[in-house]
Amino acid sequence: RLQLGFSLWELDGSSRSTPSAIVRCIEEGGNVVVGPTTTPQTESAMLLANVYDVPVVGYASSSTLFSNQDVYGNYARSFPSDEVKVEALIQLFSFMGWEQIAVLYTPTAYGFSLEESLTSSARRQNI
């Protein structure tokens, strides 16, 4: 029978608390980090995870940034990347025969990235 030990750390919603949580995980003998949830938190976590060669399994950060295995080789996701989501949307638009779409987004790094990816993919498909 497999027994797992685990530690939990609540992040404060910013990337500032992430490095100390990663260091505590490593100091307590953690073999893997699950989370964090946002792109800035994940970027912060990956800096230390790569240095200490600790894998990070993401369940919410969808940025395509982390698909680059040359840079983020210790990162695995259980959540589809934005690239996968955009491709699914483009397929839906094409299937439905929609030739014009409206893109609403928030002015954040995530919003700008998703908007750019979606609009450039739509243009390539003549939508």
N, C-alpha and C positions, 0 to 999 in steps of 0.2 A: 504494500500500500504506500502510495506517495503522500508525503506530508510537505506542505508548503508553509514557509514562514513569510511574513510580510510586514512591512511598515507603511504607515500612511502619513503623508504630509499634505496639508492644505495650502495651496498657493493663494496669494492675495489678489489674483487677477492681473498682475503685472509680471513682467519678465525679471524684475528685481529679486523676487524671492526664489526663483528657480535654481540659481547656482548653489545656494546653501542647501536646498533640498537634495540636489544631486550629490553634493559632497557628503551629507549625512547618510544618504543611501549607501554610498561606497564605504564610508567608515564603519557602517553597521554590517558590512558584508553582503550588501545587495548585489545580485548577479544581473539584474535587469530592471529597467525603469519603465513603468507603464504610464503613459501620459507624457507631457502635459497637453493641454487642450488647444492653445492658441499658437499661431505662427511665431510671434515674438518669444513666447515661453519655450517653444520647441527649439528655436534657433539658439537661445541661451542654454538650454539643456544640452544640445548637441555639441557645443564648444567643449564642455567638460566630459561628456560621454565619449567623445572621440579621443580626448587626451588619456582618459582612464580605460579606454577600450571596453566600455559598458554599453550593451545594446539598449536602445530605446524603442518601445512599441507604442506607436501613436494610435489613438482611437478617435481623434477628432480633428486634428490639424490636416487640412486638405490642400495646402499649398503645394504646387508642383515643384517648388524649390527642393523639397525633400525627396524627390524622385531621382535626383542626381546621386547615384551610388558612388561616384568617384569622390564626392565631398561628404556625403552622408551615408557611408557604407554601414554604419551601426544603426541606421534607422529602418524600421519596418512599420508599415501601416496596416491597420485593419479597417480603414475608412477610405473610400475612393478619393483619388486626387481630383483637383479642380479640372484637370485635363479630361478625365473620364466623364465627369459631370457635363462638361461643355460638349463633348462628343455625343453624349446621349441626348442633350437638348437639340443639337443640330440635326440629329437623325429624326427626332420628333417633328421639328419644324419642316424638314423635307418631306416626311411621310404625310403630314397634314396639308402640304402644299402651300404653306404660309410663305409669303414673299416679303412681308414687312413685319418686324418685331420691335417692341419697345423694351429697352433695357433700363431698369431702375437699379441703382447701386448707391452705397454709402461712400463718402470720400475718405476711405481708409486704404491702407496698403492692400488689404484683402479685396475690397470693393473695386479698386482701380485695376488690380491684376485680373480679376474675374471678368470685369467689363471688357478689358482689352482682349482677352482670350476669346470671349464669346463673340464680340463684334468682328474680330479678324477672321475667325472660323466661319461666321455667317457670310461675310463678304466672299470668302473663297468658294462658298457653295451658292453664290448668287442669291442670297436671301437679303 
